[in-house]
Amino acid sequence: METFGQEALISLLSHVFFITVTWWTLQAVRLEVIFKRNRIIQARVFYILLTVAIGSLVSNFFLDYLRWSRQLPFLL
């Protein structure tokens, strides 16, 4: 039961970390040029959704890799 809590904490921290890194990285990209003028709210929502999507994908990849590496000893 304790391992479920540890996995939940690792997953939560991983998602927050990678979403934060993705947000920081996307700040260097000029995505404003693809939006029409005076569409500030839509652009901000797009940034947030894109950040969460990319951050979650990267975090899930990291967590899957971690989980699979823990399962390798059971192969033998």
Backbone as CSV, one residue per row, in Angstrom:
resi,resn,N_x,N_y,N_z,CA_x,CA_y,CA_z,C_x,C_y,C_z
1,MET,0.820,-1.192,0.000,0.000,0.000,0.000,0.867,1.260,0.000
2,GLU,2.006,1.159,0.648,2.899,2.312,0.717,3.485,2.646,-0.653
3,THR,3.677,1.619,-1.492,4.247,1.868,-2.816,3.286,2.656,-3.698
4,PHE,1.972,2.471,-3.490,1.006,3.252,-4.265,1.141,4.736,-3.947
5,GLY,1.344,5.041,-2.676,1.533,6.435,-2.276,2.813,7.019,-2.852
6,GLN,3.869,6.211,-2.862,5.137,6.674,-3.429,5.015,6.901,-4.929
7,GLU,4.356,5.975,-5.617,4.171,6.137,-7.063,3.309,7.352,-7.377
8,ALA,2.293,7.587,-6.561,1.435,8.756,-6.771,2.226,10.047,-6.575
9,LEU,3.058,10.080,-5.556,3.871,11.272,-5.299,4.880,11.504,-6.424
10,ILE,5.527,10.436,-6.877,6.484,10.565,-7.980,5.776,11.035,-9.240
11,SER,4.597,10.485,-9.518,3.839,10.891,-10.709,3.434,12.353,-10.635
12,LEU,2.953,12.770,-9.487,2.533,14.159,-9.310,3.705,15.118,-9.491
13,LEU,4.813,14.814,-8.841,5.991,15.675,-8.959,6.545,15.681,-10.381
14,SER,6.511,14.526,-11.035,6.987,14.445,-12.413,6.140,15.301,-13.342
15,HIS,4.825,15.213,-13.214,3.949,16.010,-14.067,4.152,17.509,-13.827
16,VAL,4.209,17.909,-12.577,4.412,19.332,-12.268,5.760,19.805,-12.812
17,PHE,6.794,19.004,-12.634,8.124,19.378,-13.115,8.144,19.535,-14.631
18,PHE,7.633,18.546,-15.346,7.709,18.602,-16.809,6.763,19.641,-17.399
19,ILE,5.646,19.896,-16.758,4.767,20.969,-17.228,5.446,22.320,-17.027
20,THR,6.136,22.485,-15.905,6.867,23.728,-15.653,8.000,23.917,-16.658
21,VAL,8.747,22.860,-16.927,9.839,22.945,-17.904,9.289,23.239,-19.298
22,THR,8.162,22.628,-19.645,7.556,22.881,-20.950,7.100,24.326,-21.064
23,TRP,6.496,24.860,-20.017,6.059,26.264,-20.022,7.252,27.193,-20.223
24,TRP,8.322,26.926,-19.486,9.537,27.737,-19.590,10.109,27.665,-21.005
25,THR,10.094,26.466,-21.591,10.628,26.282,-22.937,9.773,26.981,-23.981
26,LEU,8.460,26.899,-23.850,7.573,27.522,-24.833,7.631,29.050,-24.799
27,GLN,8.142,29.618,-23.738,8.275,31.067,-23.676,9.282,31.580,-24.704
28,ALA,10.173,30.714,-25.164,11.174,31.113,-26.151,10.648,31.025,-27.581
29,VAL,9.456,30.458,-27.757,8.888,30.281,-29.093,7.862,31.374,-29.343
30,ARG,7.927,31.984,-30.517,6.981,33.053,-30.867,5.741,32.464,-31.529
31,LEU,4.808,32.031,-30.716,3.571,31.472,-31.252,2.515,32.545,-31.510
32,GLU,2.781,33.781,-31.083,1.796,34.857,-31.269,1.523,35.130,-32.739
33,VAL,2.495,34.846,-33.581,2.353,35.182,-34.995,1.291,34.339,-35.693
34,ILE,0.888,33.221,-35.102,-0.131,32.386,-35.748,-1.549,32.781,-35.334
35,PHE,-1.666,33.701,-34.383,-2.982,34.137,-33.911,-3.380,35.460,-34.556
36,LYS,-4.661,35.647,-34.703,-5.174,36.918,-35.210,-4.965,37.996,-34.154
37,ARG,-5.018,39.236,-34.598,-4.863,40.355,-33.661,-6.019,40.369,-32.659
38,ASN,-5.717,40.849,-31.461,-6.693,40.999,-30.375,-7.324,39.675,-29.952
39,ARG,-6.607,38.590,-30.095,-7.059,37.273,-29.627,-6.149,36.820,-28.480
40,ILE,-6.013,37.683,-27.498,-5.069,37.446,-26.409,-5.506,36.273,-25.542
41,ILE,-6.783,36.218,-25.204,-7.268,35.149,-24.327,-7.107,33.793,-25.006
42,GLN,-7.462,33.719,-26.285,-7.320,32.457,-27.004,-5.851,32.024,-27.081
43,ALA,-4.962,32.983,-27.268,-3.535,32.659,-27.330,-3.041,32.134,-25.988
44,ARG,-3.477,32.733,-24.901,-3.058,32.273,-23.571,-3.601,30.885,-23.265
45,VAL,-4.861,30.655,-23.619,-5.448,29.327,-23.404,-4.703,28.288,-24.240
46,PHE,-4.352,28.654,-25.467,-3.587,27.750,-26.325,-2.242,27.413,-25.698
47,TYR,-1.535,28.417,-25.179,-0.257,28.184,-24.502,-0.433,27.208,-23.338
48,ILE,-1.477,27.418,-22.542,-1.709,26.558,-21.379,-2.012,25.130,-21.812
49,LEU,-2.907,24.975,-22.788,-3.262,23.630,-23.250,-2.071,22.927,-23.899
50,LEU,-1.307,23.656,-24.688,-0.125,23.071,-25.314,0.913,22.676,-24.266
51,THR,1.072,23.509,-23.256,2.010,23.207,-22.182,1.608,21.946,-21.439
52,VAL,0.333,21.839,-21.078,-0.138,20.663,-20.346,-0.020,19.412,-21.212
53,ALA,-0.354,19.520,-22.489,-0.288,18.357,-23.376,1.147,17.852,-23.538
54,ILE,2.063,18.747,-23.851,3.456,18.333,-24.053,4.074,17.867,-22.736
55,GLY,3.835,18.612,-21.660,4.382,18.229,-20.360,3.879,16.879,-19.893
56,SER,2.603,16.602,-20.109,2.042,15.307,-19.721,2.614,14.176,-20.564
57,LEU,2.776,14.414,-21.857,3.372,13.385,-22.719,4.795,13.041,-22.279
58,VAL,5.586,14.051,-22.010,6.967,13.816,-21.594,7.000,13.137,-20.229
59,SER,6.155,13.574,-19.316,6.104,12.972,-17.991,5.658,11.519,-18.059
60,ASN,4.646,11.223,-18.869,4.194,9.840,-19.016,5.284,8.964,-19.622
61,PHE,6.028,9.491,-20.579,7.151,8.735,-21.136,8.174,8.429,-20.047
62,PHE,8.524,9.436,-19.258,9.490,9.254,-18.178,8.988,8.229,-17.160
63,LEU,7.723,8.329,-16.765,7.168,7.406,-15.775,7.049,5.987,-16.321
64,ASP,6.679,5.844,-17.588,6.632,4.513,-18.206,8.020,3.890,-18.260
65,TYR,8.996,4.682,-18.637,10.374,4.195,-18.694,10.840,3.749,-17.308
66,LEU,10.515,4.528,-16.300,10.874,4.179,-14.926,10.182,2.885,-14.495
67,ARG,8.900,2.762,-14.798,8.128,1.568,-14.435,8.665,0.331,-15.149
68,TRP,8.970,0.469,-16.434,9.488,-0.672,-17.194,10.864,-1.090,-16.693
69,SER,11.688,-0.132,-16.319,13.016,-0.481,-15.811,12.916,-1.203,-14.470
70,ARG,11.897,-0.906,-13.693,11.685,-1.626,-12.429,11.174,-3.044,-12.666
71,GLN,10.513,-3.270,-13.791,9.959,-4.589,-14.087,10.959,-5.511,-14.779
72,LEU,12.074,-4.996,-15.247,13.067,-5.813,-15.940,13.592,-6.989,-15.111
73,PRO,13.818,-6.852,-13.803,14.301,-8.010,-13.037,13.338,-9.204,-13.069
74,PHE,12.061,-8.972,-13.305,11.100,-10.067,-13.349,11.170,-10.843,-14.663
75,LEU,11.969,-10.365,-15.602,12.126,-11.038,-16.882,12.853,-12.367,-16.711
76,LEU,13.758,-12.410,-15.772,14.548,-13.627,-15.541,13.871,-14.475,-14.558
